[in-house]
Amino acid sequence: MAMDAATIEQLIKQALPDARVSIEDLRGDGDHYAAHVVSGAFRGKSRVQQHQIVYRALGARMGSELHALALQTSAPED
């Protein structure tokens, strides 16, 4: 079962309430997405740590309902 972009955004925002999230369905199949996430929670964290935060938000859905996610993360610019 595929995931829709709104569900991905909702899960990320539940974990990171301040996040600005944009999601793009790369193939139109609901399985391959690109996400850009900007959150203050990423300040001082490495890129790997930022991605781990997002993957934790998606939980077990990553790799099952959500097959692939190209992820870009950053802290907001002040």
N, C-alpha and C positions, 0 to 999 in steps of 0.2 A: 504494500500500500504506500503510495507516494504522499509526501507532505506538501502543503501549500505554503507560499511565502508568508502569508499572514500568521500562520502558526509558528513559523521559525522566528519571526519578529516578536511575537508575543512571548515566547519562551526566553528569548534574549532579554527583553525588557523586564520580565519578571525577576531575572537575576541581576540586571543592571538598570534600575529604574531611570537613571539619567541618560541612558544611551540614545544616540541618534543612530538608527539602523536603516540601511537601504539593502534591499534584496533584489537580485536579478535571477530569473529562471533562464539558465544558459541554453537549454535545449528544448524548452517547452514541454518537458516530460514530467516535471515535478520531482525529479530525482537528482538533478545537477544544478546547484545554485552557486551564485557568488554573493557574498555579504560584505558590506563595509560597516564596521561598528566603531563609533567614537564614544568614549566614556571616560569620565574622570577617574574611575576605578583603575584605569590602565596606567595612570601616572606612576613613574618610578619602576614600572615592571618591564621585563624583557618582552620581546615579541612572542616568544614561546609561552611565557606566563600569561600574556594577554589572550592568546589562542586557547590555552587550557581553560581559562575562565569561560570563554564562549562555549567550548565543547562540553564543559560541565553543565552549563545551562541547557544544552540540548540533550544531555544524558544518553540513555540507551537508544534514543531515536537515531543518533548518529551511527551510520553503518547499517541501519535496518530500514526504517521509513525514509531516512535521508541518506542517499547513497554517496553523494559527493558535495563538498562545500569548499569553494575557494574563498579564503578568508583574508580580509584586510582589517587591521585594527589600529587604532591610534587614540591618544589622549587629546582632548580638545585644546586648541591653541588659545591662549589668553590674550 
